[in-house]
């Protein structure tokens, strides 16, 4: 059985640069907050939902338009 390399197994980008975090439910931009345990989380105030910055769902990442 072939083992997948991390790059092949993980569909998330290696960096958040070039992406905007949006709510997977309403597509509004999310705000970044510090948590008590030292981690950070993105939060959607209208939906009252969020996710840890270290574990975003794929639908929460929206590619920024290229400028140039």
PyMOL commands that set and color helices and strands:
alter all, ss='L'
color gray80, all
select helices_A, chain A and resi 6-9+58-60
alter helices_A, ss='H'
color red, helices_A
select strands_A, chain A and resi 19-21+31-34+40-44+49-52+61-63
alter strands_A, ss='S'
color yellow, strands_A
deselect
rebuild
show_as cartoon
